[in-house]
Amino acid sequence: MSPLMQERIKRFKQNRLGFWCFIIFIIIFVLSLMSELIANDKPLIVKYQQSYYFPVMQSYPETTFGGVFETETDYKDPAVQQLIDAKGWSIWPLIPFSYQTPNLDLAVPVPSPPTAQNWLGTDDQGRDVLARILYGLRVSLLFGFALTFFSALLGIFVGAIQGYYGGWIDLIGQRLLEVWGGLPMLFMVMILVSMFTPNVYWLFLIMLLFGWTALVGLVRAEFLRARNLDYVRAARALGVKDRTIIFRHILPNAMSSSLSQLPFMLTANITALTALDFLGYGLPPDAASLGELLLQGKNNLTAPWLAMSGFFTLALVLSLLIYVGEATRDAFDPRQ
């Protein structure tokens, strides 16, 4: 690791608020990745007749545990639980519900308020809200990370080409970017998504189509400044190829401003996905998402736990990312 990067990491850690927000965000992200181990309608481990089974990892027919059906075991069935308890034991996750599992033992109409069994209550289909938040966070964060990564790649590449060559390439590129950037992204995405069957891959490609322009201006400005510096002119005089100069000599020095913007891009992508889900143009209806939870809160005003759970979850994650972004921006500030 270069001394400059070590100094940037040191400055990032000195920002106590941003550093601890980063730690909390990593913990939340890791917990969301472990959703199947925290919230599931299948046991983590089952011991039956001196044999160990892992239903979370593998499907087992009911006959494995002394049942009569060849289909996959329904571990919530009281008869199956009696068969397992008679000749073994089982260890369940902390939340014994998956994001699509309805609670069939409710004594009140759905959506039901928080109880000891459903810590944040249930939605209008009897599904556990906390389980849906865990799975929805994982979908939102992974989707946001992937969209931010590929948007950054495209934006850095286009900005590098424009800034390095300048001239007509830069002029035409800027005019095209002005037209493309002037399109209302949210409305265009809604129109294009409505033309296809709801699919996470189509949604990703359509959002990538309109989200890659965020870094073009920053990278272009860095390349316009650096292309006339002495080390670049010396490399040209020595016959070094343009590709080598762009990606080996200029780009590493121009990455600081781009990296500092990534947390803000991630925040914008998560917000856009949540807005599309809320409007019904996002992920498929059976997917767990924060936007769908907020929509349920709007449709069920007598169940305030739905809207409050979605709002505070989204507010917490976005606030953490904003503080991380500010700390990153200060750490990569060349004036420091």
N, C-alpha and C positions, 0 to 999 in steps of 0.2 A: 504494500500500500504506500502510495506516495506521501511525502510530508504534507503536501497541500490538502490531500484528502483526510489525513489524520487531524489536521488543524480544523477542517470543516466539521468532522465528527465531534471534536472537542467543543466547538462552539455550539453545536446542536445539543450536546448534553448539558451545557451551561444554561440553556433555556429550560428551566425546571418544568414549567407548565407544559411546553411542547414535548419534552422527553417523557414525562409521566403519561401524557395523553397517548403517546406512541406505544408505551408499554401496555396501557389499558386496551388500546385498539388491537394490539397483537393478541392479547388474552381473549378478547371477544371473537376475533377471527378464528383462533384455534378452537374455541368452544363450538363455533358454528360448524367447523369442519368435522367435529366429533358428534354431530347431531344424532346419528344412528345409535351411538353409545349412551347418549343422555336421554333421548326421547324416542321410544320405540314400542310397538305393540308386540314385540317378541322378546323373550328372555335373552340375556347376554350369554349365560351358561346354563345348560341343563345336564344334570347327572341322572342317568336312568340305567339301572341294572349294571352298575360298575363301568358304564361307558359315559363319555363326556361328549356333549353336542353344543354347537355354537350356532343357534338359529339366526343370529344377526348376519353371520357370514355365509350361511348355506341353508337351503330349504330342505325340510324333512317331511315325508308323508306321515299321516297320522298313525299308520301301522307301526312306525318306528317306536311309538310309545304305547303300544297295546291297543290302539284304536282299530276301527273297522274300515276307514276310508283311505283310499290311495292318494287323495288330494293333499295339498300342503296343509300342515297342521295349523289349526286356529288355537293359539295358545291362550286366548281370552275365554275360550269355552270352558265352563266349569267342569264338564265331564273330562276334558283333556287334563285340566289341572289336577283333578283327583287321581287320574292314572299316573301322572308324573310324581305326585306327592306320595303315592302308595309305594313306589319303588325307587325313589330318589328325591331330588330337590332341584330348585331353579333359582337363579339370581336375575332379578328384573332391573331395567334401567331406572334412573331416578324419576323419570316421567314415563309412566307405562302407556303412553299414547304416541302414535306417529302423527305426522301432519295431516293425514287423511283418515285417521281413526276416530269415529264418533264414540262418545261415551254413552253407552246404551243403558247405564244404570242411573241416569239422572231422574230425580224426583220432581223437577220443576221444568217448565217449558224452556226451550232454547230461544235465544242465547241465555245461558245460565250464568249467574254471578260467580265471582271467585269463591272457591271452597278449598278444603284441605286436599281434595283429590285433583282439582283443576285450579292451580294457583292463580291464574289470571282469567279464570272463567272459560266459557266455551263460546264459539261463534254461532251463527244462525243454523248451522248443520250439526251442532253438538261436538265439534272438533276442538281439541285443547288449544287455547290461544298461545300459550307459552311454547308448545311444540311447533306451531306454525311460525312463530317469530324466529325460533332457532333455524328452522329450515329456510325460511324466507330470507334471513340475514345471509345465510351461506350462498343462496342463489344471487342475491343482490351484490354481494361483495365479489364473488367470483366473476360474475358478469361485468361488474365495473372494472375489476382488475384487467380482464382480457380486453375489454373495449378501450381502456386507457392505454394499454401496452401497444396494441396495433394502431390506434390513432396517433400515438407518439411516434411510432416508426414511420408512418406515412407522412406526418407533418414535418418531421426532421428531414426526411429524404427530399421532399419537395422544397422546403426552405433552404436546404443546402445547395440544391441545384440552382435555384433562383439567385441566391446571394453570391455564389461563386462565379457564375458566368455573367450575370448582370445583363445589360443591353436589352435586346429584343426579347430574350427569354424571360428576363425579370419583368419587363413591361407587360408582355402578353399574360404572363402568369398572374401578375397582380390584378389585371382587369378581370380575368376569369375568377380569381378568388373573391373579388368585390361582388361579382354577380352571384357566385355560389354562396358566399357568406350572407348575402342579403335575403336569401330565402328563409322563411320562417321554419326552423328545423322541426319544432314540435308538430306543426300542422302537416308538413310534408311527410314526416314519419307516420302520422296517423292515416294519411291518405294511402300511402304505399302499403302499410301493414293491413289495412282493410281490404286490399286487393288479393291477399293470400290467406291461406289457412294459418291460424295462429301457430307459430313455431319459433322456438328460441333462436334457431340459426338464422332464419329470415330476419328476425328482429335485430339480431346482432349485426348482420351485414347492412341493413338499412340505416341503423344508427351510426355505424362506422362510416357510411357514405357521407354523412353530414357532420361528423364529429372530428374529422382528422385535421381540420384547418386551425385548431387552437394554437399550435406551436409554430406554424409556418412563419408568422411575423417575427417572433423572437429569434428563431434560427437564421432567418434571412438577414436580419440586422447584424447578427454576430458575424456572418460570413462576409457581408459587405464591408464590415470594419476590418476583418482579418485578412482579406484577400490581397490587400496592398501592404501588409507588414513585411518586414525584411526577410523573415525566415521563409515566408511563402514565395516571395520573389526569388530568393536564392534557390529554393527547391525547383521552381520553374526553370531557372537558368541552368540547373544541372540536368535538366531533362526528365525530371520525375513526372510520372503520369498524373493527370488530373484526378483520377480515382484515388490514387494513393495520397495526394495532397488533401483531398476532401475528407477522407475517412480516417487517415492516420495523423495528420498534422493539425487541421483546423477543427474538425468535429470534437475531439476530446477537450479542446479549450472552449468550445461553444456549448458544452453540455450543461454547464453550471446553471445557466438561466432556465434551461429546459427542465432539468431535474427538479428545480424548486417549484415548478408549476404542476407537477404530476399529482400531488395530493388534492389540489383544487380541481383538476380535471376529473379525478376519481369522484370527488364530491358531486360535481355536475352530472356525471354519468349515472350515479346512484339516484340522484334526484329525478333525472329524466326518466329512468326506468320506473321509479315509483309513481311518477305522474301518469305515464302511459298505462300502468296497471290500474291506477285509480279510475282512469277514463275508459278502461275496457279494451285498450289497444295494445296491451303489453304481452306478458307471458300467457300461455294457455290457461283456461279457467281452473284446471285441476292442480296447477302449480301453486306452491306456497309463496306468497309475496307480501311485502309490507303495504304496497298500494292497494291490494285486494282487501287487506285488513282495515285500512282506512276507509275504503268504500263501504265495507260492512258497518263500520262505525257511523257513517253518514246515513245509511239506510236503517239503522237501529238506534235511534237517539235515546231510547229508553234503556239501552245497554251501554253506559258511558265507558265501561272498562275496555270495550273494543277500540274506540277512538283514542283513548288515553294510552293504551298499550302500544298501538302503532305510532302515535305521535311521539311519545317519550323515547321509544326505541330509535326512531329515525333521527330525532333531535340529538340524542346522545352520540350516535355514530357520526353524524355530520359535524357536530361540534368538535369531537375528537380529531377528525380529519382537518378541520380548519386550523386548529391550534398546531397540529403537526406540520401543516403546510406553512404557517407563519414561521415556525422554528426552522424549517428547512430553507425557506427563502432567506432568512437572516444568516444561516450558516453558509450559504452559497453566495452571499452578497460579495462581489469583488471589491467593493469599497472598504470592506473590513479586512 
